[in-house]
Structures are given as C-alpha cells and as structure tokens.
Amino acid sequence: MNGASPLERLLRRDRVITIAGVVALCLLAWLYIAAGAGIGMNAWEMSRLALFPHLQTPNMTSDMTSEMPGMDMSGMDMSGMDMSGMDMSAMATEPRAWGTANWALMIAMWWVMMIAMMSPSAAPTILLYARVHRHARHGVRSRTSSRRPACSMAGYLLVWLGFSVAATALHWLLEREAFVSATMMSSQSRWLSAIVLIGAGIYQLSSFKNACLSHCRAPTAFLARHWRPHALGALRLGALHGAFCVGCCWMLMALLFVGGIMNLVWIAALAILVLAEKLFPAGPWVGRAAGIALIAWGSATLLV
C-alpha cells in the first residue's frame, strides 16, 4: 500500500529535481549576464575578440568628436590654451563614484557570473551526492531527499559569494587607480594585463592548483572523505567543495579583469576551460597547456 501523496512522490525524484535545478540556475545566470547584469550596460557591445584588450581603450578625442558630429575641431586653434596641468589620460578614464547600490549590483554581477561559469562543472558532485543520499535513505519516507542536495549547492554558492565580494573590492580598487576602464570594465594597462596573464599561467602549473583540481575531479573520493549526515553536514560539504573550486579557479577568474568583466566571449571561454579541466580525461593536461599559453600571451603583452 502506497499512501504517498503526489508531492511526496515528486520529492523522491531527487535526481530529476537536482538536474532541473542546476540547469535552470545556470540558464538564468547566463540570461542575466547577457541582459546586462542589472548595471545598465550592453554585454554584447562589451564583448570583443582582442588579444590585447588594453589597446582597445576608447580614445577621448575620438569619442568627443563622435558625440558632437556638428563640431569641426580640425580648424580650432588650441595653441593659446594652457593644457600643461591637464591629465588627459585621467580625464579619459575618470573612475565612477561607487555608492551602496553600485557595490550591491557589482557583487551580484560577479556572483551570478560565478554561478553561470561554475555550476556546470560542479554538477557531477552535486548529482553524486543526491544519489548517495537517496540510497542511504532507501525505504525511508522523507521530504529531505531533495533538500540535502539543495543544502550542498547552497554551501557551494555561498563560498563563491564570498569570492565575489573580494573580487568586487579588487575591481573597485583597480578602477579607482585607472588600471581597469570604468566603461568597458577591462584592463587599460599593459602591466596589469601582463601580470595577470603570466600569474594565471604560473598558477596553472603550480602544485597547489593541481591539489585543488584533484579534489574537484574525483567526486567519489571527495564524498567518501567529507560526507557528514544531516542538512548542516550537506551545507559544510558544499562549502568545502566550493573552497576547492575557488582554489582551483580563482586566478582564471582574475583574467576577467584583463578581457572585460562583462565580455561574454571571455566568460564563455573561461567556463569551457574550467569544464574541460574538471571533467575531461585529459583535463590536467588541458590546464597545463593553458598555463603555458597564458605565460606566452602575457610575455607578448609586454611587447605591445
């Protein structure tokens, strides 16, 4: 005799619910980014294919001319104007004033980007957790079978929220010091671009990166070592999984300061690289090859 209600039967289908939840979360995150992430900018217009983004910083004079088509500046005599005290580069890249709303929007933007980029590669661990939990509670009626994977996912995302707060603080600092463009949100400094690219490349080849990646690539061993009962244990496990993922990918995420924080091309490319590193059989070698390429790219940046 089965007295389970339709809702209870649905809640037992944790695998379907978990997959649907991860897919929906990922799709919504990508749609939010493509729509401008709530910051009033067009992500499509900010997405460019450029090997050296710092060379693409808009020129102030050309921008002024394009915005004032009726003004002919070619015949203007500016010899009598004293411009010695004017810092033209500072005028061209005047940083924004960040209020509370700006901070909240930027943290949300970074967090949603991390969800969009990291959820696909985290899905195998979350699905395996749901399966193990289902078998552990086999024969026991409970509404918690779908909640535990949700708790695990929540722990994972909370860690990335912490990362997003730190990334936003760094974004504010780089923009204030005019290393990052306030309009395109990409590097406008050769040195910043080179340091981040070379630093990310070196980190890709480091033992610490490899240690974190090994935890992300072996969900069965990870769950066997860190499994804890109850919802709090699921939250802790998800947070630990998130910490290893941050340790694995934080320098790759820093590359967004180079190519553009809202550059969909760079976001998609980094998401694919992260997915390949974690899920492909040759993932570690993909990461090492990317590291070598990044070092070469950063070195070339110093020359242009």
C-alpha positions as CSV (number, residue, x, y, z in Angstrom):
1,M,0.0,0.0,0.0
2,N,1.4,3.3,-1.0
3,G,-0.2,6.3,0.7
4,A,2.3,8.8,-0.5
5,S,0.9,12.0,-1.9
6,P,1.8,13.2,-5.4
7,L,4.0,15.9,-3.8
8,E,5.9,13.2,-1.8
9,R,6.4,11.1,-4.9
10,L,7.7,14.1,-6.7
11,L,10.1,15.0,-3.9
12,R,11.6,11.4,-4.1
13,R,12.7,12.1,-7.7
14,D,15.7,13.9,-6.4
15,R,17.8,13.2,-9.4
16,V,15.4,14.9,-11.8
17,I,14.8,17.8,-9.4
18,T,18.6,18.2,-8.9
19,I,19.4,18.2,-12.6
20,A,16.5,20.5,-13.4
21,G,17.6,22.9,-10.6
22,V,21.2,23.1,-11.7
23,V,20.2,23.6,-15.4
24,A,17.6,26.2,-14.5
25,L,20.1,28.0,-12.2
26,C,22.8,28.0,-14.9
27,L,20.4,29.2,-17.7
28,L,19.0,32.0,-15.6
29,A,22.5,33.1,-14.7
30,W,23.6,33.3,-18.3
31,L,20.4,35.1,-19.3
32,Y,21.0,37.7,-16.5
33,I,24.6,38.3,-17.7
34,A,23.5,38.6,-21.4
35,A,20.8,41.1,-20.4
36,G,23.5,43.3,-18.8
37,A,23.5,42.0,-15.2
38,G,21.4,44.9,-14.0
39,I,24.2,47.5,-14.4
40,G,22.7,49.3,-17.4
41,M,25.4,48.2,-19.9
42,N,25.0,46.1,-23.0
43,A,27.0,42.9,-22.5
44,W,27.0,42.2,-26.3
45,E,28.6,45.6,-27.1
46,M,31.2,45.0,-24.4
47,S,32.1,41.6,-25.8
48,R,35.2,41.7,-28.1
49,L,37.7,39.4,-29.6
50,A,41.0,41.1,-28.7
51,L,44.3,39.5,-27.8
52,F,45.5,42.8,-26.2
53,P,42.4,44.4,-24.6
54,H,44.4,47.3,-23.1
55,L,45.0,48.6,-26.6
56,Q,41.2,48.9,-27.2
57,T,40.7,51.6,-24.6
58,P,38.4,54.3,-26.2
59,N,40.2,57.5,-27.2
60,M,38.8,60.5,-25.6
61,T,39.2,62.9,-28.5
62,S,37.6,60.5,-31.0
63,D,34.8,59.9,-28.5
64,M,34.2,63.6,-28.2
65,T,34.1,64.0,-31.9
66,S,31.7,61.2,-32.5
67,E,29.4,62.5,-29.8
68,M,29.5,66.1,-31.3
69,P,29.2,65.5,-35.1
70,G,28.3,69.1,-35.7
71,M,31.6,70.4,-34.3
72,D,34.6,70.7,-36.6
73,M,37.6,70.6,-34.3
74,S,40.1,70.4,-37.2
75,G,40.3,74.2,-37.6
76,M,40.3,75.1,-33.9
77,D,43.4,77.0,-32.7
78,M,44.3,75.5,-29.4
79,S,47.8,76.9,-29.2
80,G,46.7,79.6,-26.8
81,M,45.2,77.1,-24.4
82,D,47.4,76.1,-21.4
83,M,46.8,72.3,-21.1
84,S,50.0,71.6,-19.2
85,G,48.2,70.9,-16.0
86,M,45.5,68.7,-17.6
87,D,45.9,64.9,-17.2
88,M,44.2,63.7,-20.4
89,S,44.6,60.0,-19.5
90,A,42.9,60.6,-16.2
91,M,40.1,62.6,-18.0
92,A,39.6,59.7,-20.4
93,T,39.3,57.1,-17.7
94,E,37.6,59.0,-14.9
95,P,36.5,56.4,-12.3
96,R,32.9,56.2,-11.2
97,A,31.8,57.0,-7.8
98,W,30.6,53.8,-6.1
99,G,27.6,54.1,-3.8
100,T,25.9,51.3,-1.8
101,A,23.7,50.4,-4.8
102,N,26.8,50.1,-7.1
103,W,28.5,47.8,-4.6
104,A,25.4,45.6,-4.3
105,L,25.0,45.4,-8.1
106,M,28.6,44.6,-8.7
107,I,28.7,41.9,-6.1
108,A,25.5,40.4,-7.6
109,M,27.0,40.6,-11.1
110,W,30.2,38.8,-10.0
111,W,28.2,36.2,-8.1
112,V,25.9,35.5,-11.0
113,M,28.9,35.2,-13.3
114,M,30.4,32.6,-11.0
115,I,27.2,30.7,-10.9
116,A,27.0,30.7,-14.7
117,M,30.6,29.6,-15.1
118,M,31.0,27.1,-12.2
119,S,27.6,25.3,-11.9
120,P,28.1,23.0,-14.9
121,S,31.5,21.7,-13.6
122,A,30.0,21.3,-10.1
123,A,27.0,19.3,-11.3
124,P,28.6,15.8,-11.2
125,T,29.5,16.2,-7.5
126,I,26.0,17.5,-6.6
127,L,24.3,14.7,-8.6
128,L,26.5,12.1,-7.0
129,Y,25.7,13.5,-3.6
130,A,21.9,13.3,-4.4
131,R,22.4,9.6,-5.5
132,V,24.3,8.6,-2.4
133,H,21.9,10.3,-0.1
134,R,18.9,8.6,-1.9
135,H,20.5,5.2,-1.4
136,A,21.4,5.9,2.2
137,R,17.7,6.7,2.9
138,H,16.3,3.9,0.8
139,G,12.9,2.8,2.1
140,V,12.5,5.8,4.4
141,R,9.8,8.3,3.6
142,S,11.2,11.8,3.9
143,R,10.9,15.1,2.3
144,T,14.5,15.8,2.9
145,S,15.9,13.8,-0.1
146,S,15.7,16.9,-2.3
147,R,16.6,19.4,0.4
148,R,20.0,17.9,1.2
149,P,21.4,18.4,-2.4
150,A,20.0,21.9,-2.2
151,C,21.9,22.5,1.1
152,S,25.0,21.2,-0.6
153,M,24.5,23.6,-3.5
154,A,23.8,26.4,-1.2
155,G,27.1,25.9,0.6
156,Y,28.9,25.8,-2.7
157,L,27.3,29.0,-3.8
158,L,28.0,30.8,-0.5
159,V,31.7,30.3,-0.9
160,W,31.5,31.8,-4.4
161,L,29.5,34.7,-2.9
162,G,32.5,35.4,-0.6
163,F,34.8,35.3,-3.6
164,S,32.5,37.7,-5.4
165,V,32.7,40.2,-2.5
166,A,36.6,40.0,-2.7
167,A,36.5,40.3,-6.5
168,T,34.3,43.4,-6.3
169,A,36.6,45.1,-3.8
170,L,39.6,44.4,-6.1
171,H,37.5,45.7,-9.1
172,W,36.8,48.9,-7.2
173,L,40.5,49.4,-6.4
174,L,41.7,48.7,-9.9
175,E,39.0,51.1,-11.4
176,R,39.9,53.8,-8.9
177,E,43.6,53.5,-9.8
178,A,42.6,53.6,-13.5
179,F,44.0,50.1,-14.3
180,V,40.5,49.0,-15.3
181,S,38.3,51.0,-17.6
182,A,35.1,52.3,-15.9
183,T,33.2,52.0,-19.2
184,M,34.4,48.7,-20.7
185,M,35.4,47.1,-17.4
186,S,38.6,45.7,-19.0
187,S,42.3,46.3,-18.5
188,Q,43.7,49.5,-19.9
189,S,47.1,48.8,-18.5
190,R,49.8,46.8,-20.3
191,W,51.4,45.9,-16.9
192,L,48.1,44.8,-15.3
193,S,47.3,42.6,-18.3
194,A,50.8,41.0,-18.4
195,I,50.9,40.4,-14.6
196,V,47.5,38.8,-14.5
197,L,48.1,36.6,-17.6
198,I,51.6,35.5,-16.5
199,G,50.4,35.0,-12.9
200,A,47.5,32.9,-14.1
201,G,49.8,30.8,-16.3
202,I,52.2,30.1,-13.5
203,Y,49.4,29.2,-11.1
204,Q,48.0,26.8,-13.7
205,L,51.3,24.9,-13.4
206,S,51.6,25.0,-9.6
207,S,51.2,22.1,-7.2
208,F,48.5,23.9,-5.2
209,K,46.4,24.3,-8.3
210,N,46.8,20.6,-9.1
211,A,45.9,19.6,-5.5
212,C,42.7,21.6,-5.6
213,L,41.9,20.3,-9.1
214,S,42.3,16.7,-7.9
215,H,39.5,17.1,-5.3
216,C,37.2,18.6,-8.0
217,R,38.0,15.8,-10.5
218,A,37.3,12.9,-8.0
219,P,33.8,13.5,-6.6
220,T,33.5,9.9,-5.3
221,A,36.7,10.2,-3.2
222,F,35.7,13.7,-2.1
223,L,32.3,12.5,-0.8
224,A,33.8,9.4,0.9
225,R,36.2,11.6,2.8
226,H,34.0,14.6,3.7
227,W,30.5,13.0,4.0
228,R,28.5,14.2,7.0
229,P,24.9,13.5,7.9
230,H,22.1,16.0,8.2
231,A,21.5,19.3,6.4
232,L,24.3,21.1,8.2
233,G,26.7,18.4,7.0
234,A,25.4,18.9,3.4
235,L,26.0,22.6,3.7
236,R,29.5,22.0,5.1
237,L,30.3,19.6,2.3
238,G,29.1,22.0,-0.4
239,A,31.2,24.8,1.2
240,L,34.3,22.6,1.2
241,H,33.7,21.7,-2.4
242,G,33.3,25.4,-3.2
243,A,36.6,26.2,-1.4
244,F,38.5,23.6,-3.5
245,C,36.9,25.1,-6.7
246,V,37.9,28.6,-5.7
247,G,41.4,27.4,-5.0
248,C,41.4,25.7,-8.4
249,C,40.0,28.6,-10.5
250,W,40.5,32.0,-8.8
251,M,43.4,33.0,-11.0
252,L,41.4,32.1,-14.1
253,M,38.6,34.3,-12.9
254,A,41.1,37.1,-12.4
255,L,41.5,37.0,-16.2
256,L,38.2,38.8,-16.5
257,F,40.0,41.9,-15.3
258,V,42.0,41.7,-18.5
259,G,39.4,40.8,-21.1
260,G,36.4,42.5,-19.6
261,I,34.2,41.6,-16.7
262,M,31.2,41.7,-18.9
263,N,32.9,40.3,-22.0
264,L,30.7,37.3,-23.0
265,V,33.5,35.8,-25.2
266,W,35.9,35.7,-22.3
267,I,33.3,34.4,-19.8
268,A,32.3,31.6,-22.2
269,A,35.9,30.7,-22.9
270,L,36.9,30.5,-19.3
271,A,33.8,28.5,-18.4
272,I,34.7,25.9,-21.2
273,L,38.3,25.8,-19.9
274,V,37.1,25.1,-16.3
275,L,34.7,22.4,-17.5
276,A,37.4,20.8,-19.6
277,E,39.9,20.8,-16.6
278,K,37.4,19.2,-14.3
279,L,35.5,16.7,-16.5
280,F,37.7,15.7,-19.4
281,P,40.0,12.7,-19.0
282,A,43.0,14.9,-20.1
283,G,41.8,17.8,-18.0
284,P,45.0,18.3,-16.1
285,W,47.0,18.4,-19.4
286,V,44.5,20.9,-20.8
287,G,45.1,23.1,-17.7
288,R,48.9,22.9,-18.1
289,A,48.7,23.7,-21.8
290,A,46.6,26.7,-21.0
291,G,49.1,27.8,-18.4
292,I,52.0,27.7,-20.9
293,A,49.8,29.6,-23.4
294,L,48.9,32.3,-20.8
295,I,52.6,32.8,-19.9
296,A,53.5,33.3,-23.6
297,W,50.5,35.6,-24.0
298,G,51.4,37.7,-21.0
299,S,55.0,38.0,-22.2
300,A,53.8,39.1,-25.6
301,T,51.6,41.7,-23.9
302,L,54.7,43.4,-22.5
303,L,56.0,44.0,-26.0
304,V,52.9,45.7,-27.5
